[in-house]
Structures are given as structure tokens and as C-alpha cells.
Amino acid sequence: MLAQLGVAGLRSATRHSVIKAPLNRIGALVTIVTSAFMTDGRVGRDKVTKPADNRPRMNTKAPSSQKPPASALPGAHRVMPGPGTMRFRNEMALWPRIFALVFLAMVAMFSWLAVRDGSPPGWSSGGMLLVLAAFWLFGLGFAAHAVNQPRVRIDIGDDGQVSVALGRVFRAEHCRYRAA
């Protein structure tokens, strides 16, 4: 397929497949987990409760005797998952950020040493400046890439509600989906 698209199509196809692949995996995971919670063990059968009038009714609302969820309370900024909530996290985006921070700290120390002591014997000032500029360019480029990698958190509640959070360094995106 990629050979038919040509060079320009190759770039866009690779970019879209890199973006869509994790989202498709997350969607499949959410579908599998929510379908496991929404059925009572028999395929295609939802949990059904029978009220006092003996008519089958879908269990869509919580009983009024329960407390409201913590997110409904005023002043609730961060909600911890309840006892029946499943949480999936992908924290792998932290490692490139930590590596970029350590790498840039080392480049800064070597730059300070080059300014303080001058270039090492056998090196010209221009050569040392060129090497340090290459390290700074690589380090800043890698840091920009590492900052844009999201940390993913998926919470699946007892009621089938799915909460997805994509956390980046300077912003976060939160999405909530109700059970169908």
C-alpha cells in the first residue's frame, strides 16, 4: 500500500498510522473492558433489574440512597477512582522527558566548562563551538519531541463510563464517554 502512494503519500500514511494505531488499541481495550462489565456473562445480554411492579427495566440509574459521586460535589478538583473503577496508565512518556532533562543538563555543564576554561588543547574555538551547537541542537530537538508525547490514563467505572486523559507537559485533554 505504501509503495502505491509514492513519497508524499508515504509521509502522510505513516503519520496517520502512527497517530491512529494507539487510538485504535485504546478503543479496542475500552470496548473489551466495557463489554465485560455491561454483560452478566451471557453474550449480548445486559444486566436487568426487576422493580416492585415486576416489569424488567434496564439498570441505568443509581439508587437514591447512594451518595453523589465525588465529581458532583462542589470544590472537587481531582477525583480518585472508586473501589470498582479500573485504571489503565501508560507512563512511558516520562522516560524521554527525564532523559532530555539529564542530557540538556550535561550539555549545559560542558558549555559552562568550555566558556570558563576555553577549548581543550588541540581544538580551535570554532570547532568547540560547532560541537557544542550540534549537541544543543540535538538536545533541544529531542526535548521538544519528548514534551509532546502524551501520558495516557483510562478509567472505566462501575457504570461503564470511560474517562480518558491525555497529559502533556503544558496541557491536558480529558474526555468522558458514557456507556451505550
N, C-alpha and C positions, 0 to 999 in steps of 0.2 A: 504494500500500500504506500509506504513512504517513497519508494522508487518512482511511483507514478506521479507523485505530487511535485517533484522537482525540488530545487534548493530552497526556494521561497516557501513552498508548501511544507518542506521538511521542518523548517524552523517553527512555523505556526502549529503543525501537527504535534511536534514534540512538546511545545509549550503547553498546548491544551491537554495533552495526555498526561503531562506531569502534574497539572493542576487538578484534572478530573479524577485521576486514579485514586488519590487518598480520599476524595469526597465520595467516590463510589464505594470504597471499602467501608467508610463510616456509615453510609446509607445502608449497606448490606448488614452491618453489625446491628444497627438500630432496628432494622426490620426483623432480624432473627430474634433479638432480645425482646422486643415488644410483642412479637407474636407468641413467644413463650409465656409472657406474663398475661396476655389477653385471652388465652385459651385455658380450659380446665383439663388439658391432657388429651382431649379428642380434637382432631384436626378440624378446623372450621367452626367450632362451637364456642361461643362466648359464654362467660360466666353469667348466669341468670339467677336473680333472686325472686322469691315469691312473697309479695306483701300480704297483708291481712286479708285482702279481698281475693286471694288465691290466683290472681292474674300474673302471668310471667312478665317481668319488666327488666330491662337492662339496668345494670348497676352503674349508673352514671354519676350519682351524687353521693357525697359522704353523708353519714347520719348527722343530724343537727347537734348531737351530744358531743361531737368531737370539736376540739379547738380549731380555730382557723389556722392555716399554715403560717409559718413564721414570716413568709414574704408578704402576707397581707397585713401584718402588724406595722404600725407607724414607726419609723426610725430604723427599720430593718435594712441594713446595707448589705450585709453578707450573710447568705443563708447556707448553713451547713446541711448536708444531705441527711434525710431522716433515716430511721432504722431499716426501712425496706428499700432504700434507694441504692441502686448500683451505680458506681462511678468508674469510668474508664479515663485514664490520663495518658498523654504522650508528652513527656517532659524532655525528649531528646533535643529539643531546640536550645536547651540551656548549655549543652556542651560546646557548640560552636561559639556561643557568646562568651563563655569563660575562656576558651582558647584564644579568641580575638582579644580579649581584655589583657590576658597574660602576655600575648605576643606584642601588642602595642606598648605595654609597659616596658618590655625588654628593649624594643626599638627606641623608646624614649630615653632609657638609661644609656644605651650606646650612643645616641645622638648627643646627650649631655656630655658623655666622656669625650666624644670627638670634638665638641666645642671647647671643653675645658683643657684637654691635653693636646689637641691637634691631631692630625692624621698619623697613623703608625709609620715607622721607618720603612721606606721603600714605596710608599703610597703618596701620590700627589693629592692636594686638597680637592681638586676637581674629581678625581677618581673616587675618593672617600664620599664626597657629596653625592655622586651618582649612585653609589651602592646604597647609601642611606635613603636616598629618594626612592629607589626601587623597593626597599623594604617598607617604607612608609606607604607607598602606592599600593603594594600588595596587602598590607595590614589594614588600611582604611577600606579597600575594596572588599576584603573578606569580612570586616566588621559590618559594613553596610548589608552584605548578604546575610550575615548571622542575625542581625537585628530584625530583618523581615521574615524570618522563619517563625511560624506561629506555634505556640504551645496549645494543645487541644485538650479540652475536658468535656466529657459527655456524662450527664447524669440522667438516669432513667428511673423515674419514680414509680411508686406502687400503682398509681392510677394510669400509668402508661405515658405520662407526659415526659418528653425528652427535652433536655436543656443542653445546648451545645455552646461552648465558649471557646473562642479563638483569641488567645492572649499574645499580643506583641509587646515590644518594649514601650512604645509610646501610645498605644491604643489597644482597645479590646472590643471584640464583637460578641454579642450574646444573642442567641436565637432560642426561642421556645416553640415546641411543637406539641399540640395536643394529640391524644390517641384518637385514631379514626373510628 
